[in-house]
Amino acid sequence: MELDNRTKGETITTVVENKSHDEYTRDQRDLIRLGKNPVLKRNFGFMQIVGFSCTVLVTWEGSISWVALLSPPSYRKFLSYITGWVTLIGWQATTAAQAYLAGVVVQSVILIFNEDYVGKPWQAMLCGWALLALAVVINTVGSKTLAHFEGLILILHVLGFFAILIPLVYLSPHNTASVFTTMINSGGWPTQGISFLVGMPSTIFCLVGVDSCVHMAEEVRNASKVVPRAIQISVLLNGTLGLGMMVAYLFCLPPVDELLEGASKYSFAYIYVFLRGTGSPTGGAVMTLLIWVLGFCCLVGMLAATSRQMWSFARDDALPFSSFIVKLNPKTLIPVNTIAITAFISMALSLISLGSTIAFNNIVNLSIGGLYASYFVVASLLLWRRLQGIPAHDSRSTVVVAGPDTLQWGPWKVPGALGVANNAFACVYLVIMWVFAFFPADVAVTAQSMNWSSVTFGGTVLFAVVYYLLNGRKKYNGPIVELAL
C-alpha cells in the first residue's frame, strides 16, 4: 500500500469532502489537524501502550512534527530535517545495541555453567541476529498480537522486579550505609564531579526510550490523552522500581575490586552480584534470564518504535528511496519495509563488534547523543513558544491543519510557571548529558578506549546537512500535508 494524495509545503489536498466535523473520531481529528491521513489500525489501548513504554521505556513522527510546528517559519524545514536525522540515528543505534547486548547476556549465562567457555564477539553477534529475526517475526507475522504481547509484558515487568529483589535482598550479605557516601574516580578525572558526569550517560540509557510510545501513537486509541499518561506512568513506574532496585543492589555489592573482576568475567556486574548473592549458579542464571527476557521484550518494542520513526520520516520524502520505504503491507497496514531495513541496519552495526567491542559499546553513547539532541531542539522550541503564549486546548475546534498560527495545547500540559521551569530545567539537563555522552571513560585516552561516537554522530549530521543542501531541500518541505478539511 502506498500513500496517495500527498502534497508538498502549504498545498492542501481535500480528500474527504462529505463528512462533517462530528463524523470523525477524536483520534482522526487529531491526526487530520497534523495533515496526516488516518490509514493505520489502532490496536493499542492504555495498558498495552504503558507496557510498551515501560519495556522500552499524536503521530509516529514525534519530534519531527513538533519541531516543524514550533519553529520559526524560516528555520522550519532545516531544523525539522536535521532533527529527524539525529532522531533516526539515535533510535537505530539503540536497537542495534539492545540486540547485541542480549547476545552477550546469553554468553554470560553459558559461562555461569561452564567456566572454561570463552565467548567470541561473533557468537554474541549471531545470537543478537537470531533475536532480531524473532523480533521481526513478532512485529510482522504476529503484528495483530503485538498489543496483547506488550500488555502481558507489563505484568512480567512488575513481577520480575519482585522475583529479583526479594531473593537478592534476602540471600546476599549486606553493606553498611557507606554505599551512599563512597565515591570512586577510577578514570583519573580532576574532580569527583566530572567523574560523576562522565558516568551519567551509561546510567540514563535505561530511560532513553521513554518517548517510544509517541512513535506508536497512530496505532493507539484516544492517543492525545493515552500517550501523555503512558509516558508519565512509565516514568513513575520505572523510576520507582529502578530506585528501589538500585538501593537494594547497592547494599548487596561486594568490594569494588571484587566487583570489577566479576564484571570483567561475566560482562555485566549485576550477573556477578546475582551469583554471589544466591550462592548458586542456577539461582544466578534464573535471575539473569529474567533480565534477559525483559531485554528481549524491550528489543521487540524498540524495533517497532524505530521502524515507525523511519516510516514517518520517509513519508515526508526526507530519506533516500522514500517511495519504497513508505509502503505498507496491504493486509496488515504494517510498515514491513522499515522493519526489515531497521533489522538490517542493526545487523550491519553489530559487525563493528568483530573489530572492537569497545567501538561497538560507543553505540550506546551514540544513541544518547542522537536522541538527546532531538529532545533538546524540541524542549528549547517549546520553551520559546511557551514564553510567547500558546492558546488553550479546544477539543471541539474546527478541524484545520495545525501550524505556527493555529497551534494550541493538547488535552494535557504542565501549566504556567511550573511548565516554564520544567522546560528550562530539561534544556539545561539535556545539554549537559549530551556533552558528556561523547566523553571517554578515562583521561588517558588511547585509540582503543576513545569514545568514537562523537565522530559517528558528527559524520551522520554532516551527511544529513550535505544531503539536504544537494537534494533534500528540493524534495523536503517539512511534514507533508496528506489530508485536510
C-alpha positions as CSV (number, residue, x, y, z in Angstrom):
1,M,0.0,0.0,0.0
2,E,1.4,3.4,-1.0
3,L,0.3,6.8,0.4
4,D,-1.5,8.7,-2.2
5,N,-2.8,12.3,-2.3
6,R,0.4,13.7,-0.7
7,T,1.1,17.3,-1.2
8,K,4.1,19.5,-0.6
9,G,4.6,22.5,1.6
10,E,1.4,24.6,2.3
11,T,-0.6,23.0,-0.6
12,I,-3.6,21.1,0.8
13,T,-5.5,18.3,-1.0
14,T,-9.1,17.8,0.2
15,V,-9.5,14.1,0.3
16,V,-12.7,13.8,2.3
17,E,-15.4,16.3,1.4
18,N,-18.7,14.9,2.6
19,K,-18.1,14.3,6.3
20,S,-18.8,16.9,9.0
21,H,-16.6,17.6,12.0
22,D,-18.8,15.3,14.2
23,E,-18.4,12.3,11.9
24,Y,-14.7,12.0,12.8
25,T,-13.4,10.4,16.0
26,R,-11.1,12.3,18.3
27,D,-8.1,10.3,17.0
28,Q,-9.0,11.1,13.4
29,R,-9.5,14.8,14.1
30,D,-6.1,15.0,16.0
31,L,-4.3,13.3,13.1
32,I,-6.0,15.4,10.4
33,R,-5.0,18.6,12.3
34,L,-1.4,17.5,11.6
35,G,-2.3,17.0,7.9
36,K,-2.0,13.2,8.1
37,N,-4.3,10.6,6.6
38,P,-5.6,8.1,9.2
39,V,-4.7,4.8,7.4
40,L,-3.4,2.7,10.3
41,K,-5.2,0.3,12.7
42,R,-5.3,1.4,16.3
43,N,-4.6,-1.8,18.2
44,F,-3.1,-0.3,21.4
45,G,-5.1,0.6,24.4
46,F,-3.9,2.3,27.6
47,M,-2.4,-0.8,29.4
48,Q,-0.8,-2.1,26.2
49,I,1.0,1.2,25.4
50,V,2.1,1.6,29.1
51,G,3.6,-1.9,28.8
52,F,5.3,-0.9,25.6
53,S,6.7,2.3,27.1
54,C,7.9,0.6,30.2
55,T,9.7,-2.2,28.4
56,V,11.3,0.2,26.0
57,L,11.0,2.6,28.4
58,V,0.0,12.2,18.4
59,T,1.9,10.9,15.3
60,W,4.7,8.5,14.7
61,E,6.9,11.4,13.7
62,G,7.1,12.8,17.3
63,S,10.0,15.3,17.4
64,I,9.9,15.9,13.7
65,S,6.4,17.2,13.7
66,W,6.9,19.1,17.0
67,V,9.9,20.9,15.6
68,A,8.0,21.8,12.4
69,L,5.1,23.2,14.4
70,L,7.2,25.1,17.0
71,S,10.0,26.5,14.8
72,P,10.1,30.0,13.3
73,P,9.0,29.7,9.6
74,S,12.4,30.5,8.2
75,Y,14.0,27.6,10.1
76,R,11.1,25.1,9.9
77,K,12.4,23.0,7.1
78,F,16.0,22.7,8.1
79,L,15.5,22.2,11.8
80,S,12.9,19.5,11.4
81,Y,15.0,17.8,8.7
82,I,18.2,17.7,10.9
83,T,16.1,16.7,14.0
84,G,14.6,13.8,12.0
85,W,18.1,12.5,11.1
86,V,19.5,12.7,14.6
87,T,16.4,11.0,16.0
88,L,16.8,8.4,13.3
89,I,20.4,7.6,14.2
90,G,19.6,7.6,17.9
91,W,16.8,5.0,17.6
92,Q,18.7,2.9,15.1
93,A,21.8,2.8,17.4
94,T,19.6,2.0,20.4
95,T,18.0,-1.0,18.6
96,A,21.4,-2.3,17.5
97,A,22.9,-2.0,21.0
98,Q,19.9,-3.8,22.6
99,A,20.2,-6.8,20.2
100,Y,23.9,-7.2,20.7
101,L,23.7,-6.8,24.5
102,A,21.1,-9.5,24.6
103,G,23.5,-11.8,22.8
104,V,26.3,-11.0,25.3
105,V,23.9,-12.0,28.2
106,V,23.4,-15.4,26.6
107,Q,27.2,-15.9,26.6
108,S,27.4,-14.9,30.2
109,V,24.7,-17.5,31.2
110,I,26.7,-20.2,29.4
111,L,29.8,-19.1,31.3
112,I,28.0,-19.5,34.6
113,F,27.6,-23.2,34.0
114,N,30.9,-23.7,32.0
115,E,33.9,-21.9,33.5
116,D,36.0,-23.0,30.5
117,Y,33.8,-21.3,28.0
118,V,35.5,-18.3,26.1
119,G,32.9,-16.2,24.4
120,K,33.7,-14.7,21.0
121,P,32.3,-11.5,19.6
122,W,30.9,-13.2,16.5
123,Q,28.9,-15.6,18.8
124,A,27.2,-12.7,20.5
125,M,26.6,-11.1,17.2
126,L,24.9,-14.2,15.7
127,C,22.8,-14.6,18.8
128,G,21.8,-11.0,18.5
129,W,20.8,-11.6,14.9
130,A,18.7,-14.6,15.9
131,L,16.9,-12.4,18.4
132,L,16.4,-9.7,15.8
133,A,14.9,-12.2,13.5
134,L,12.4,-13.3,16.2
135,A,11.6,-9.7,16.9
136,V,10.9,-9.2,13.2
137,V,8.5,-12.1,13.2
138,I,6.6,-10.8,16.2
139,N,6.4,-7.3,14.6
140,T,5.2,-8.6,11.2
141,V,3.6,-12.1,11.2
142,G,2.4,-11.6,14.8
143,S,1.6,-7.9,14.4
144,K,-2.1,-8.5,15.4
145,T,-1.0,-9.8,18.8
146,L,1.7,-7.2,19.4
147,A,-0.6,-5.1,21.6
148,H,-1.6,-8.1,23.7
149,F,2.0,-9.1,23.9
150,E,3.0,-5.7,25.4
151,G,0.2,-5.9,27.9
152,L,1.4,-9.2,29.2
153,I,5.0,-7.8,29.4
154,L,3.8,-5.1,31.7
155,I,2.7,-7.8,34.2
156,L,6.1,-9.6,33.7
157,H,7.9,-6.3,34.2
158,V,6.4,-5.7,37.6
159,L,6.5,-9.4,38.8
160,G,10.1,-9.7,37.6
161,F,11.1,-6.8,39.8
162,F,9.9,-8.7,42.9
163,A,11.3,-12.0,41.6
164,I,14.8,-10.5,41.6
165,L,14.5,-8.0,44.5
166,I,13.3,-10.5,47.2
167,P,15.9,-13.3,46.8
168,L,18.7,-10.7,46.2
169,V,18.0,-8.8,49.4
170,Y,17.2,-12.0,51.5
171,L,20.2,-14.1,50.4
172,S,23.0,-11.5,49.8
173,P,25.4,-10.3,52.5
174,H,24.7,-6.6,53.2
175,N,26.8,-3.5,53.2
176,T,26.6,-0.5,55.5
177,A,25.1,2.9,54.7
178,S,28.6,3.9,53.4
179,V,27.4,2.9,49.9
180,F,25.7,6.3,49.7
181,T,28.8,8.3,50.6
182,T,31.6,6.3,48.8
183,M,32.7,8.0,45.6
184,I,35.2,6.4,43.2
185,N,37.1,8.2,40.5
186,S,38.8,5.5,38.5
187,G,39.1,7.4,35.3
188,G,41.7,9.9,36.5
189,W,39.4,12.9,36.2
190,P,40.5,16.1,38.0
191,T,37.4,16.3,40.2
192,Q,34.8,13.9,41.5
193,G,32.0,16.0,39.9
194,I,33.4,15.5,36.4
195,S,33.9,11.8,37.1
196,F,30.2,11.6,38.1
197,L,29.0,13.4,35.0
198,V,31.2,11.2,32.7
199,G,29.5,8.1,34.2
200,M,25.9,9.5,33.9
201,P,25.2,8.7,30.2
202,S,25.5,4.9,30.8
203,T,23.0,5.1,33.6
204,I,20.4,7.3,31.8
205,F,20.5,4.8,28.9
206,C,17.8,2.8,30.7
207,L,15.4,5.8,30.4
208,V,16.3,7.0,27.0
209,G,13.4,5.3,25.2
210,V,10.6,6.9,27.3
211,D,9.3,8.6,24.1
212,S,8.9,5.3,22.4
213,C,5.1,5.2,22.7
214,V,5.0,8.6,20.8
215,H,6.2,6.8,17.7
216,M,3.4,4.3,18.1
217,A,0.7,7.0,18.6
218,E,-1.1,6.4,15.3
219,E,-1.8,2.9,16.5
220,V,-3.1,4.0,19.9
221,R,-6.8,4.5,20.7
222,N,-7.5,8.0,22.1
223,A,-3.8,8.8,21.6
224,S,-4.0,12.5,22.6
225,K,-4.8,11.5,26.2
226,V,-3.4,8.0,26.4
227,V,0.1,8.7,25.2
228,P,0.9,11.5,27.7
229,R,-0.5,9.4,30.5
230,A,1.5,6.4,29.4
231,I,4.7,8.4,29.4
232,Q,4.0,9.7,32.9
233,I,3.1,6.3,34.3
234,S,6.0,4.6,32.7
235,V,8.5,7.1,34.1
236,L,6.9,6.9,37.5
237,L,6.7,3.1,37.5
238,N,10.2,2.6,36.1
239,G,11.7,5.3,38.2
240,T,10.1,3.9,41.4
241,L,11.1,0.3,40.6
242,G,14.5,1.4,39.5
243,L,15.2,3.4,42.6
244,G,14.1,0.5,44.8
245,M,16.3,-1.9,42.9
246,M,19.2,0.4,42.9
247,V,19.1,0.9,46.7
248,A,18.8,-2.9,47.3
249,Y,21.6,-3.5,44.7
250,L,24.0,-1.1,46.4
251,F,23.6,-2.8,49.7
252,C,24.3,-6.2,48.1
253,L,27.5,-5.1,46.3
254,P,30.8,-6.8,47.1
255,P,34.1,-4.9,47.5
256,V,34.9,-2.7,44.4
257,D,37.9,-4.7,43.3
258,E,35.9,-8.0,43.5
259,L,33.0,-6.4,41.7
260,L,35.2,-5.2,38.8
261,E,36.8,-8.6,38.5
262,G,33.4,-10.2,38.4
263,A,32.1,-7.7,35.8
264,S,35.1,-8.3,33.6
265,K,34.5,-12.1,33.7
266,Y,30.7,-12.1,33.2
267,S,30.5,-8.9,31.1
268,F,27.9,-7.3,33.4
269,A,28.4,-6.5,37.1
270,Y,24.8,-7.5,38.0
271,I,25.4,-11.1,36.9
272,Y,28.2,-11.5,39.4
273,V,26.1,-9.8,42.1
274,F,23.3,-12.3,41.5
275,L,25.8,-15.2,41.6
276,R,27.4,-14.0,44.8
277,G,24.1,-13.2,46.4
278,T,22.4,-16.5,45.8
279,G,25.5,-18.6,46.1
280,S,24.0,-20.8,43.3
281,P,24.8,-20.9,39.6
282,T,21.2,-21.9,38.9
283,G,19.8,-19.1,41.0
284,G,22.1,-16.5,39.4
285,A,21.3,-17.8,35.9
286,V,17.5,-17.7,36.5
287,M,17.7,-14.1,37.8
288,T,19.9,-13.2,34.8
289,L,17.5,-14.8,32.4
290,L,14.6,-12.8,33.8
291,I,16.6,-9.6,32.9
292,W,17.3,-11.2,29.5
293,V,13.6,-11.9,28.8
294,L,12.7,-8.3,29.6
295,G,15.6,-7.2,27.5
296,F,14.2,-9.1,24.5
297,C,10.8,-7.6,25.1
298,C,12.5,-4.3,25.0
299,L,14.1,-5.2,21.7
300,V,10.6,-6.1,20.2
301,G,9.3,-2.7,21.3
302,M,12.4,-0.8,20.1
303,L,12.2,-2.5,16.7
304,A,8.5,-1.4,16.4
305,A,9.2,2.2,17.5
306,T,12.4,2.6,15.4
307,S,10.7,1.3,12.3
308,R,7.7,3.6,12.7
309,Q,10.0,6.6,13.2
310,M,11.8,5.8,9.9
311,W,8.5,5.3,8.2
312,S,7.2,8.6,9.3
313,F,10.3,10.4,8.2
314,A,10.2,8.7,4.8
315,R,6.5,9.7,4.5
316,D,7.7,13.3,4.3
317,D,10.2,12.5,1.5
318,A,13.2,13.1,3.8
319,L,15.1,9.9,3.1
320,P,16.7,8.4,0.0
321,F,14.3,5.9,-1.6
322,S,11.4,7.2,0.4
323,S,8.8,5.9,-2.1
324,F,9.9,2.3,-1.3
325,I,10.4,2.8,2.4
326,V,6.9,4.3,2.9
327,K,5.0,1.3,1.5
328,L,2.7,-0.6,3.9
329,N,1.6,-4.2,3.8
330,P,-1.9,-4.0,2.2
331,K,-3.4,-6.6,4.6
332,T,-1.9,-5.6,7.9
333,L,-1.1,-2.0,7.3
334,I,2.2,-2.6,9.0
335,P,5.4,-0.9,7.6
336,V,7.2,-4.2,6.8
337,N,9.9,-2.5,4.7
338,T,11.1,-0.2,7.6
339,I,11.0,-3.2,10.0
340,A,13.3,-5.1,7.6
341,I,15.5,-2.1,7.0
342,T,15.9,-1.4,10.7
343,A,16.8,-5.1,11.4
344,F,19.4,-4.9,8.6
345,I,20.9,-1.7,9.9
346,S,21.2,-3.3,13.4
347,M,22.9,-6.4,11.9
348,A,25.3,-4.2,9.9
349,L,26.2,-2.1,13.0
350,S,26.8,-5.2,15.0
351,L,29.6,-6.1,12.6
352,I,31.6,-3.4,14.3
353,S,32.0,-5.7,17.3
354,L,34.1,-8.1,15.3
355,G,36.8,-5.4,15.1
356,S,36.4,-3.8,18.5
357,T,33.8,-4.4,21.3
358,I,34.8,-1.0,22.8
359,A,33.9,0.7,19.5
360,F,30.5,-1.0,19.4
361,N,29.9,0.0,23.1
362,N,30.2,3.6,21.9
363,I,26.9,3.0,20.0
364,V,25.2,3.3,23.4
365,N,26.6,6.8,23.7
366,L,25.7,7.5,20.1
367,S,22.0,6.6,20.9
368,I,22.1,9.0,23.8
369,G,23.8,11.7,21.7
370,G,21.2,11.4,18.9
371,L,18.1,11.2,20.9
372,Y,19.1,13.9,23.5
373,A,20.0,16.2,20.7
374,S,16.5,15.8,19.2
375,Y,14.9,16.2,22.7
376,F,16.9,19.4,23.3
377,V,15.7,21.0,20.0
378,V,12.1,20.2,20.9
379,A,12.4,21.4,24.5
380,S,14.1,24.6,23.6
381,L,11.5,25.4,20.9
382,L,8.6,24.6,23.3
383,L,10.1,26.9,25.9
384,W,10.3,29.7,23.4
385,R,6.7,29.1,22.3
386,R,5.6,29.0,26.0
387,L,7.0,32.4,26.6
388,Q,5.2,33.7,23.6
389,G,1.9,32.2,24.6
390,I,0.0,29.2,23.3
391,P,-3.8,29.2,23.2
392,A,-5.7,26.7,25.4
393,H,-7.0,23.4,24.1
394,D,-10.3,23.3,22.4
395,S,-11.5,19.8,21.6
396,R,-14.4,21.0,19.5
397,S,-12.5,23.4,17.4
398,T,-12.8,23.1,13.6
399,V,-10.5,20.5,12.1
400,V,-7.8,22.5,10.4
401,V,-4.2,21.8,9.7
402,A,-2.1,22.7,12.7
403,G,0.7,25.2,12.2
404,P,2.5,28.0,14.0
405,D,-0.5,30.3,13.6
406,T,-3.1,27.6,14.6
407,L,-1.1,26.0,17.4
408,Q,-2.9,25.1,20.6
409,W,-2.3,23.0,23.6
410,G,-3.4,19.4,23.6
411,P,-5.6,17.9,26.4
412,W,-2.6,17.6,28.8
413,K,0.1,20.1,29.7
414,V,2.2,21.3,32.6
415,P,0.7,24.8,33.3
416,G,2.1,28.2,34.0
417,A,5.4,28.9,35.7
418,L,5.8,25.2,36.6
419,G,5.8,24.4,32.9
420,V,8.3,27.1,32.1
421,A,10.6,25.8,34.9
422,N,10.2,22.3,33.7
423,N,11.2,23.1,30.1
424,A,14.1,25.3,31.3
425,F,15.4,22.5,33.5
426,A,15.0,20.0,30.7
427,C,17.1,22.2,28.3
428,V,20.0,22.5,30.8
429,Y,19.9,18.8,31.7
430,L,19.9,17.7,28.1
431,V,22.8,19.9,27.1
432,I,24.9,18.6,30.0
433,M,24.1,15.0,29.3
434,W,24.6,15.4,25.6
435,V,28.1,16.8,26.0
436,F,29.2,14.1,28.4
437,A,27.8,11.4,26.2
438,F,30.8,11.9,24.0
439,F,33.4,11.8,26.7
440,P,35.8,8.8,27.0
441,A,35.7,6.8,30.3
442,D,39.4,7.6,31.1
443,V,41.5,10.7,30.9
444,A,44.4,8.7,29.4
445,V,42.8,8.1,26.0
446,T,44.1,5.5,23.5
447,A,42.8,4.6,20.1
448,Q,41.1,1.6,21.7
449,S,39.4,3.4,24.6
450,M,38.4,6.6,22.7
451,N,34.7,7.3,22.5
452,W,34.2,7.4,18.8
453,S,30.5,8.2,19.0
454,S,31.4,11.9,18.5
455,V,32.8,11.0,15.1
456,T,29.8,8.9,14.2
457,F,27.3,11.5,15.3
458,G,29.2,14.3,13.6
459,G,29.6,12.3,10.4
460,T,25.9,11.5,10.3
461,V,24.9,15.1,10.9
462,L,27.4,16.2,8.2
463,F,25.9,13.7,5.8
464,A,22.4,15.0,6.6
465,V,23.4,18.6,6.0
466,V,25.2,17.8,2.7
467,Y,22.3,15.7,1.5
468,Y,19.8,18.4,2.5
469,L,21.8,21.0,0.5
470,L,22.3,18.9,-2.5
471,N,18.9,17.1,-2.7
472,G,16.8,17.2,0.4
473,R,15.8,20.9,0.3
474,K,14.4,20.2,-3.2
475,K,12.2,17.4,-2.0
476,Y,11.6,18.1,1.7
477,N,9.2,20.8,2.7
478,G,8.6,19.8,6.2
479,P,5.9,17.3,7.3
480,I,3.7,16.7,4.2
481,V,0.0,17.6,4.3
482,E,-1.8,14.5,3.1
483,L,-5.3,15.4,4.2
484,A,-7.2,18.4,5.3
485,L,-10.8,19.6,5.6
